[in-house]
Structures are given as C-alpha cells and as structure tokens.
Amino acid sequence: MAGFSVNAQEVGYTSAAKFIANDDKTEIRFDVKGCVPHAEGICVEDNKKILHLGVCPVLPNEQDNLLLTTACWHEALHLTYSCGLKRSEFPKDLALKTILNALEDNRIEFYGSQDFAGVGPAMLEAASYFNRKTGSLVSTGEMNAPLMEALHAMIFIEKGLTPSWVLTPTAQKYVDVALELFYEVRKITRSQGIKATLELAKKIHAKILEAKKEQKQEQKQEQEQKQEKKQEKGDKQEQGKGEKGEESQPSSAGDVEDEDEKDAKESEDSEDSKGDSSEDEKDSKESKSKSGKDEDTNEEDEGDTDEGDADEGDADETEDADEGSEDACDKGDEGSEKAKDETVKGDDGKPSKSKSGEKAESTKEEDEETAAELDEEAKGDTQYESICKDIQSKIDNLPPSAKQYFPDRRNDVVRKVEKTAADDAAYRSELSNINGKVVVMGSVLEQSLRAQAKVKNRQHRETGILDENNLAAAARGLSKAVFRDQIDGSRLDTAVSIIFDESYSMNSKLRQTRQMLIALGEVMARFGIPFEIVGSTTTGTFSQDEYHKSPFTRTNPMLMQVYKSFNDSWQVARGTIVHSGAHNNNLDCEVVELASIRISKRKERRKIIFSLSDGEPYTGHTTKDANAVMAQQLKNVCNRLRKEGTEVYGFGIGTQNPAKYYGEDFFVYLDSIEAMGVKFFQRFASILTNGKVRL
C-alpha cells in the first residue's frame, strides 16, 4: 500500500477514508442518521465492504473536525485490515468481544500509521482526548465498569500515553495481569491478522477471568472471617450471661492439660462467678488426691455418682479427653476455638476450603456467575463511540444557520505547487513591471513599523519622572500633572495568510492579482513577516444529476494550491506565483475556514487572513439555494473567526461585491493594480499595525 499522505485538518472527515479503504469491494454510503460512522463487511463471507458515514455540517471547532475525521478513518482501517474471520467465529461472550475489539483497534491503527502518513498523529490526538475524558468519567463515578476501564488504560499505555487518572483497584488488578500480553498485539503480522488477535484476546480474557475469581474468593474469605469474629464475640457475650447461682462442671485433668493458657484464662473469665470451679482449673496439675477431692465435691453436687468411674477417668486421660467434649464448659470457648482449625466441608462432605487461605475449587455455577459479572464490567462506550456522541451533541447545539451547509469533501485536493526551471525568469519579468509599486509600498510599511517600534514619551502624568518643562508649575503647586513617562514601542507579532480566488471569473483580473501577490510577498518577506499564499478553485469534475441526488450542499470537488507555505523561503518559492490561473468556481467559505486552521498553528499573537476575490461564492451547481447557503456560510465563518481572535479581511479588485460577505469595516477596495497607490498601502500598513500608527 502506498504511503498516501492525509491531513485531518485540511481534507475533512469524508476524504481520506476513500483512499484508506480503497479497493474494488469498498463502497462509501452517506446514510447514517447522525455522525457516528461504522464499517460493514469485515466477515469472510461478505462480498461487499461498506463504510457508512453521516452527512454533517462543517464543525466550527478544529478539534471536533479532527476527531470526526479520525473516527471515519478508524472505521475505514477496519475494512482494510480486520477482514479474516467467519461470522460464526466472532465471540458471543461480551467480555471477550470487548477485549478483541480493544486489541484490534490498536492493531489496525498501528498498521494504518505505517501505511498512511498523517494517520498516526491523528489517532494519537484522538487517544489523548479520550484519555482525558476517561479520567473525568472515572473520577466522577460515571464510569463504573472495571474491565472497560482497564482496557482503556491498556490502550493508552500501549500507545505510549499515561492514564490521566488513578485506576480503581479492580481495574488495576486486571491491568497488572494482562498488560504484558496486551503489548504483544504489535507482534501480530499482517498475514496472521484478526485470527491471531482473537487468540491473544482469549489469553487475556482467561487471565482477567482468573483474577476475577481470585478477587471473589478473597472477598468471600474476608467476609467469612468477619462473620466468625462476629460469632465468636457473640458466643463470649452469651457465656458471660450465665444464670446466677448455677455452677459449671469442672473439666478433667486431661481436658485442662490439652487447653493452652489462653483457653484457661477465657474459662476463668466466663466462670468468675463460680469460685470453686475456677479453683479446680487452677489446681488441675496438682496431685491426683487433690483432683479426687475436687471430683468428690462435684459428685456431691450432681447426686449419686459412682466414685470408681471418677478414679477410672483419672487413670485413662485419653478417654476423659474424648468424654470432655460432652462437658458443659465445651459449650463455650472450646467449641469456637476448635472450629478455627477445622476444615469447612462442602455438600459432598469433601474439604472445599481451608482456613489457612488455600484455594477452593469453584463449581460450574460459580464460574458462570463470575463470567456473567465480567460481562457486566465490559459494558460501556468504546473510544470512538464516545467521541462521536460528543460531536453529535455539539452538532445538535449548533445554531440553525450553521446546520445548513453540508460539503462533500471526499474528492477535495490540497496540493503544493511545484516550481520549474523557467519560473524564476518569468517571476523577475513580472516583478520588473511593478518594481516602483513595491518600492513605495515597502517605504510606507517601513515607516509604519518604525513608528510602531519607537519609544514614546507621555507628558502631563501625575506619576513618573519629573518633567523639566514643568518645573515652574511644580514649584508653584499649580498642577499635579508635572511628570512624564515612557512606553516602549511594540514589534510586529503577526502571521498573515493570503488566499486568492482562482475561479474563471478572475481571468480578466488574473495578471493584476498576480502582481498584487508579488508586491505583498516582496514587502512582507523584506520585513520578516511570516506569511503563506494559497489559491483555490474547484476541479469541475462533478455531475449535476449526481448532485441533485446527493444529500450534500456542495459536491463539486475543491482544489487548494499552496504556492508558498509558512515554512517556505520566499526567495525559493516565489517563482511558483507565475502558475496562478483562472479555472472553475470559488468556495470562499471553506477556503477561509481551512486557512484559519492552517494559521492557527502559528505562534504569533495576531493572525490575519487576507482574501482576494472578485465576487460572491459560487459552487458551480445549478441551484440558487446552494449558492445562497454558501454565501451565508461565508458570513458565519468570518463572524465566528473574528470572535475567536483571527482577523479576516476581504480585498476586492474592481468590485465591491466581497464587502457584502466580509463586512464594510473589513473590506479593502482596489480599482486596479495601476491604481494601487499610497492610500492603498497606508490601509494595508494600518491593518498590519492594528491601527496603532496613522500615516
């Protein structure tokens, strides 16, 4: 695939998609309600690839246009790289499907950035935008889907971006177990394609599912431990509420020997109202005669019991230990303590989990429940679904006048005019005809710039430096305004974009326009003012029948020709001006918009657009409505750009028509190039100096 260069800001959201997904089986349909594009036909069984796009107005925000363009390209990349699975092979499991989509999104954008210059930066800008948005959604609690959050984070990390938020614990756990595998998406070769992506997705899904099971097991164990502590606390409280006057049965010597010091102390606390019983346990390790005496006392309390049975119990401590489980004291602490060391048994009587933290085998039902929970965590918008929803919301909120112009930019062309060997000689010939005009214009502009840069003294100030000319007034106390101060002059911190009409109606004024461009270029280059020169027209390659069937206001493809860019040296590029011509129609509203996008990249504080034209915008279509809508769009664009800080001026050569669209206060009239005298130059200089200098 050739490295087709695309520029999201210039060609619009419909243009590059045609080239990215350019093959005989691809069709582009403008049939989407809204702006969200989507691809159809990526399955092996499909005979036709279809890229569905929306019919959108021109978005006033540069970033929105870029994001919508990128969403369109992204879907086109799916048609280019994601074909290879049968319909039956696509996963039905939502979590696995979401993981596959995340991996495949990064894979196709990685290949697209290699094959098409301009795609990589655009995709990275879209990811940066969504990174910031995701951080906001998580922090406000609007995103509560750990798997989707983790996948977004891994998409950003794989692209070299740091997530803009602190991941929630569950999402962080998923990233910890899956990120290393996620990086392997770039190892998938083109021949392996989406099938290899699916296998990688299955591995990641298994890792995350296992992490989910472990998390549930840990939560279950933690809950059980809390419950046990609560039960133990309750048992102790019940034991301390023994009926007053009731005596507990003492434990045998063997029982006491088996109990540790903690058990003996807890037994003391629970039976502190029974003095005799407490003394028995403390003296349990003394001689058997003492123990026998204690048991005799116990026998008197219980009634008629055989004394020999007690002696036999003293002789056989093991039997006493077994029988001790029936003693009254075992109803308290001993039972709860022994439970801590026992194994919890399942329904089949086999051990299912140890209290020491050993893993338990999950049942089929538990696995299905975990998988269903993971599917719930995968719900939410993907990056481009979220981006397109944002853009659609902005489109819905546009004023009615801004939602009537719909350009079809699929076949628009922005190209650099190439210089030939004969250009310099032809340029010098043109320059010789207006050399005197250039000298005068340069002199006027130089005078303006020097006046602007000059240090100015301001007198009659109430603070500052004492003005020697006002010493007498100061001594007499006649006035407080006896000081002066100085203000430094300002330098020209301005970038200029010159756009000119190359429509057929300019044919009679072509030479004059060319000479004006030469004069402006020579003067601005002399004073180091950054500028560019761009011509515009249409290609004329459109069908009126197709236009009437189209949902667009303008289908005639636009041609923008860059004669000198901001980065070009005027001495090198100026020869290209001789190639300026008069061709088809003019699309001023879109050209001004694109010029504003180009100049917005400049660092200069002031940004000025000069538009040289001879009349109203004309699309070439046979309906008056289309041209009226375009004329209104030009007014809308100029007004909006001025509010945003970009100055737009119309220059009319032999016509006052452009004043209707650019505004009387922003229009400069010139009868002819021969009439381009001092007055015109002064007006031009005043604009450049922002009216701060009067000549």
N, C-alpha and C positions, 0 to 999 in steps of 0.2 A: 504494500500500500504506500503510495507516495505521501510525502510529508506536506499535506495541504495545510497552509497557514491560515488560521482563523483568528479573528479578533472579536471577542464577545461584545465589546462596547460599540463596534462600528457596524457589524453586519446584521445585528438583530437576531432575535431568537429563532427565526424560521430558516435562516440562510445555511449555516454550516451543517445542520442536520442532514440536509440533502446529500452533501458530499461525504459525510462520515458514514452514512448508511447507503452509499452509492453502489448499487448493483441492480441487475435486471429484475430481481424479485421484490425490490423495495418500492413501496408506494407511500406517499405522504397525503394524508387526508385532514382537511380542516373541518372537523365535525365534532369537536369537543365542546360541550357546554361548560364554559369557564376556561381556565388557563392551564389546568393540570394535564401535561402530555403523558401518553403511555404507549408502549410498544405492543404489537400483536404479531404473532407468527414466529416465535422463537423455538417452537417444538419441531422435531424432526419430520413429523407428518405434515406440517404446514407447507403449502406450496406458494404462499404469498406472505411477504413481510409488510406490515403496515405500521407506519408511525402516525399516531393520532395527535393532532395539535389543535389548540384553541385559536380562535380569532380574537386577538387582543388589541386594545388601543395602545398608542405609544405611552409608555410609563414615564412619568416626569422625573423619577429618581434613577440615577445611573446604576446604583447597586441593584435595584429591583430588575432593571433590564438585564443586567449581567446574570443575576440568579435565575431568571426565567430562561435565558439563553442556555445556561448551564444545565438546567433541568431537561431542556429539549435535547441537548447533546447527549446527556446521560442515557436517555431512552434510545437514542439512535445507536449509541455504543452497545446497548444490549442486543440490538438487531445485528450488529456487526460481529460480536464476539460470544454471545450467550447461546447460540443455537447448538444443539447436540444431544438433548435429552428427549426421550419419548414422553408423551403426555402422562403415561402411566408411571413413569419413573420419578416424576416430581413428588416430593414428600407431602403427605397429608397432615403429618404432625405439625402443628403451628410453630412450636419452638424450633424444630429442625428446619422448617421452611424459612423462618426468620433468620436463623444463623446462616443458611445457604445464601440468602439474599444479601446479607451484610458482607460476606466473603466475596460474592460475585460482583457486588458494586465496586469494591476496591480493586478487584482483578481487572475489570473492563476499563476502569479509569486509569489504571497503571499502563495498560496496553495503549489506550487512547492518547495518553500524554506522550508516548513514544512515537506513535504513528502520525499524529497531527499537532503541529506546532501551535501553541496557544491554548490547547485543551487543558494541559497540566495546571497552569496558573489559575485558570477559571475554576477548575474543580477544587483547587486548594482554597480559593476565596469562598466558595460555597460551603466547604467544610468548616472554615473558620467562622463563618456566620452562624452555622448550625451549632458549632461548639459553644458559642456564647449563649445561644438560645437554650440549649440543653441545660447549661449551668443554671440559667434563670428558672427553668421549669422544675429542676430538682430542688433548688433552694426554696421555692415557694410551695413545694409539695404537689404541684400539678402533674409531675411525672412520678408515678409510684409503681413502676414495672422494672424490678431489678435486672431481669435478663436483657430487656431492651436498653436500659441504661448502660449495662456492661458492654453490650455490642457497640453502642455509640462511642463509648470510651475507647474500645479497641480499634474502631475505625479511625478515630482521630490519632491515636498513638501510632498506628501503622503508617499514617501519612506524615508523621513527624510532629504532630501537634500535641501539646499537653492539655488534658481535660481542664476546662475552666472552673471546675467545681470539685469538692471533696466527695468521692464516691461513697454511697451508702454501704454499710458493712456487707450486705449480701452481694451487691454488685461488685464490690472489691474482691470478695471471695471468688466469684466467677472469673474475674479478670486474672487473678493470681493463678488459677488452674488452667486457663485457656489461652492466655496471651502468647505464650511461646508457640503454640500450634497456629494461632492466627497469623503470625508472621510468615508462615510457610505458604501463604497464598501467592506470594510473588515467585515462588519456585515452580508454580504450575506452568507448564509450557503451553504454547498456543495449540499444539496438536492434542494435548490432553484435555484442554477446555473445561467446560462446565461439569463434565463427569468427574474429573479429579477434584473440582471444587466441592461437589456433593460428598465425596468420600472424606474429604477434610472436614466438612461440616458435621458428618456423622461422628467423627472422632471428638470434635469439640463438644457436640451435644452429649456424648457419653460422659465426658469429663465433668461437664456442668451438672448433669443429672446426678452423678455420684456425689458431687459437692452438695447438691441439694439434699440428697438422702442423709449424708453425714450431718448436715445442719439440722435436719429434723430430728435425727437420733440424739444429737447433743441437747436440743431443746426439750426432748422427751425426758432424757435422763435428768436434766436440770429441774424439770417440773416434778419428777418423782422424788428427787432429793428434797425439794421444798416440802412436798406433801409428807414425807417421812419425818422431817424435822417438826412439822406442824403436829403430826400424830403423836410423836414422842413427847412433845411439850404437853399435849392434852392428856396423855397417859400419866405423866408425872403429877399433873394437877388433880386428876381423879384419885391417884394413890394417896395424895396428901389430904383428901377429904374423907378418910376412914371414919366410920361411926365411933363416936366417943364411947369408951369403955370396952370396945371389942379388942381382944388380944390376938395378935398374929401368931401363927405357929412358927417355932424356930426352925431353922434349917439344920440339917445333919452336918456332922463334921466334914463329910466328903463334899457336900454341896458348897460349903464355905471355902474349902481348900481350892475348889475349882474356880471360884469367883476371884477377880482381881480386886485391887484396893478401891477402884472406882465403884465397883458393884457394892462392896461392903459399905462405902460411905453413903451411896444412894439409898441402900437399905436402911441405914441409920436414920436418914432424913425422913424417909417415908413412915418409919415406925417410932419416931421420937416420943410419941405419947404412951408407948408400951415399954416402960423401963426394964422389965425383966427380959423381954425379948432382945433388946439392944445389948444387955449384959451377956446374954447367951452367945451372940455372934462375936463379940469382942473376945470372949474366952474360949472360942471353939477349938483353938490349937493347944489347949491345956490337957491335962491328964484325962484318961477315959473315965476315971472315977468321978471327976468333976462333970464330964459330959453326961455320965449316967445319972448323976443327981439332977441335972437340968432336965433330962428326959423324964425322970420320975415326976418332977414337978409338972411337966407338960402332960403326963399321963393323968395326974390328979385333975387337971383342968378338963381333959377330954372325957373322963369317965373311966370305965373298966376296960383297960387295955393290957394285953399280956406283956409282962416285963421281959420275957425271953425274946420276944420279937425285937424289942429295942436293942438287947445285947447282940442278937444276930446281925442287926443292921450295923452295929459298931464293928463287928468282925469283918463284914463284907462291904467295903466302901463303894465298890463299883455298883452293886445293886442299889445302895442308897442313892447314888448319883442319878440312876435311872428313875427310881421312885420319886426323887426330889422334884421331878417335873410336875408332880401332882400336888406339891406343897402350895400353900396359899401365897407364899412370897413370890413364887414363879409367875403369878398373875400380873406382877408389876414390871420391874425393871428387867428381869432376866429374859422374859419373852421378847421384849422390844430390842434388847441388845443382841440376842442371838439372830434376830431377823436380818441384821446388817450383814452378817457373814453367810447367810443362806443364799442360794440361787433361786431367782424367780423363775417359775416354771410356766410354760405355755399351755395351750389347750390340750396338747397331746402328752403332757407330762414330762416333756424333754426340756432341758435348760434353754431359755431364749435369750437371756442377758445376765451378765454378771454385774454385781455392784461395783466391781473394781474398774468398770469402764470398757469391758470387752464389747466388740461389735456384735450386734444381733442380726441374724438372718431375717431380711424383710420378706413379707409374704407377697404374693402376686397382687393382691388387692392394694397393699401399701405402695407397691411400685407404680401401679396405675394411678393411684391418688397423687403421688409425687409428680408423675409426668403431666397430669392434668393441671397441677399447681404451676408447673414450669410453663405450660402453655399460657396460663393467665398472665404470667410475668413477661410474656413476649408480645403482649398487645400494646399497640401504640403506633404513631406515625413514623415512617421512615424519614430519612433526611429530606428527600425531595418532595415527599407528600407534605411535610410540614412547611417547607419553603413555599410551595405552590399555594398552600392555604393562606399564608401570609400575603402573598402577592395578590391573590384573588380578593382578599379583604380590602387591600388598597385600591384595586380596580373598582370595587363596588362603591368605595367612598369618593371616587373622583367626581368632580362637577360634571353635569350633563354635557357641557360643551367640549370637555376633554375626552368623552367616550364616543365620539362620532367619527374619528379618523382612524382607519384600520389599514396600515400599509402592508403589502405582501413583500417581504424583503428576501425571499428565497434566492432570487437571481441578481440581487444587488452586487455591485463590484466596487471595491476600493483598491485603487492601484497606484503605484508610483510611476511617474512619467520618466522614462529613460532618456538619457542625454546621448546625442550623436556627435560625431566629429565635427560636423558643419555648424553646430548650434552656436558656438562662441562667436563665430564671424557674423552670423545672422543677428545675434544679440547686439554686437557692437554697432552694427548698421542702424538698428532701431534706436539705440541709445544716442547716437550722434544727432538724431532728429529732435531730441528733446533735452539735449545737454543743458541748454540755457535754463529750461524749466527746473531741471534737477538742481542746478546751482542756486537758483532763487529759493526753491523750497528748502534746500539744506540750510541756507542762510537764515531763513525765518525760523526754522526749527532750532537751529543752534542758538539764536538769540533768546528763544523761549526757554530752552533748557538752562542757559546761563543765568537767566533772570530767576528761574525757579531755584537754582542751587545757591544763589547769592545770599550772604548773611544780611539780615535786615535789622536795622536799628528802630526801636519803637520809643518815641518820646512821650512826655507828659504822663508818666506812670507814677503811682503812689508808692511803689516799692521798686528796688533795683539799685542801679548805680546813679549817684548824684550827677545830674546833667549840668555841666559847666555853664551852659547858656541860660540856665535858670537860677543862678546863684543869687541874683538880686531878689528875685521873688521868694527864694527860700529864706534869705536873711530878714526880709520884712514880714514873713509869715503870711504872704498873700495867697499862697496856694500850697496844697499838699502834693500836687502832681508835679514834682520837680525832679523826678527820677527818669531814667531810661533803662531799657534792657535790650537784649539781642536774641534773636531766634535764628537758629541755623537753617540754611536752605535745605530743601529736600531733593533727593535724587529721583530719577525716573524709575520706579519699581513696577514696570508694566510689561505684559506679554500681549502680542497682537496676532489675531487670526484674520487673514484676508480671504474671503470666499467670493468667487465671482461666477456669474451666470454664463454658461456656455450653450445656451439654447439657440435655436435657429434665428430667433428674432434679434439676437445680438450681432448678426452677421454684418450689418451696416456700421456697427459701432465696434467691431472686433479690433481694429487697429488702435482706436482711441483707448479702449480698455487695456489692451496690451501695453501701451505706452504709460498709462497711469500705473499699472502694476510695476513697470520698470522704475518709474520715478519713486514710488513708495518704497520699493525694495532697496534702491540705492541709498536713499536717505536713512532708512531705519538701520541698514547694515553699517552705515558710516557712524552712527551714534550708539551702536551696540544694543539696539532694542531687539529682544527675541521675537521672531515672527515666523509665520508659515503662510503659504499661498496655496489654496485649493480651489480647483474648478469643479463644476458639477453640471450634469445634464441627465438625460435618460438614454437608454440604448435603443428604444423604439421597437424592440422585439417583443411585441405582445399582440394578442388577438382581441379585437373588440367583442367578438362573440364570447370568448372565454371570460372577458371582464364582466359582461352582463350576467354571467352565471356564477361569478365569484362572490364570496362574502366580503371581499376587501374593497376599500375605497380606492386604493391605488395598486395596480398590478404591473404597470409599466416599470421595468427594472431601472434602478438608479445607478448612475456611474459617477463616482467621485475620483478625481485625478489630482494627486498630490504633486505639485510642481516643486515646492520646497517645504520640507518639514522643519519643525523647530530645531532638530539636531543637525540639519544640513548647513554647510557653509554657503553663504550667498555667492561667493566667488566661484564655487564649483557648480551650484545648482541653477544659477540664474539663466543659463543658456536654454533651459527647458521651457522658458516662458514663450519662446517662439513657436511652440507646438500648440498653444492655446487656440481654440477654434469655436465654431458655432455649429451645434449638432441638432438636437431634438427639442426636448422640453425642459422646464426647470421645476425643481422641487424645493423651493427655498425653505419651507418649514422644517423639512427633515435635514437639510444641509446645515442650517443654523443649529439644530439640536445636536448633530454629530460634531460640529465644530466646537460646541460648548463642552462636549465630553473630552475631546482631544486637548483643549486648552486647560481643562480642569486639572490636568496632571502637572501643570507648571507651578513652580514655587513662588512666582512673582505675586505681589499683593493685589495688583489690579490686573484684570483680564478684560480685553476689549475685542469685540468681533466687528469687522467692517464687511458689509455685504454689498457688492457691486452688482446692480441689476437694472433692467430697463422696464420692468412691468410686473404684473401680478403672477403668482404661481399658476402653472398650467401642467396638468398631468399627462395630457395627450388623449384622455378619454373623451368620448363624445357627449357625456352628460354634464350639464352645467352644475348639477348638485355636487359632483365630485370636486370640481374646481372651487366652488364656494366653500365647501368644507375645508379644503386645503388652505384657502385664504384665511379662514377663521383660525385654523390651526397655527398659522404663522403668527398671528396676533397673540394667541395664547402662549406660544413658546417664548416670544420676545418679552412679554409681561412677566412670565414666571422666572426667566433667567435674570432679569433685572432685579427682581425681588431676592434672588439667591446671590446677587453680587456681581454677575457678569454683565458688562455693558454691551449693548447691541446697537449699531448704527447702520442705517441704510444709505448708500451712495447711489444717486440717480444720474446717469449720463444722458442728457437730452430728454429726460422725462421726470415728471413729478409723481408718477404712479406709486413708487415704493413708499412714499410718505404715508399712504393710507394704511399700510401694514406695520411699518416700523415706528410711526408716530412723528408728528411735525418737529418735536423737540429733539428727535434722534435721527434726523434726516439731513443729508448734505447734498445740495443740488449742484450739478456741473453741466453747463450748456454744451460744452465740447472740450476736447483736450487742448484746443488752441486757446480757449478762454480760461484755462487753468492758471490763474494769476495769484497775486499776493493775497487777495481776500480768501481764496480757497485754502491756501497754505496756512494762513492765520487760523482759519477754522479748524483745520486738521491739527495744528500745534496746540490749540486750546483744548481739544479733546484729549490729546496725549498728556497734557499737563493738568488735566482735570479742572480746567478753568481757573487755575491759580495765577496765570500770567495773562495780562492784557497787553496786546501789541498795537 
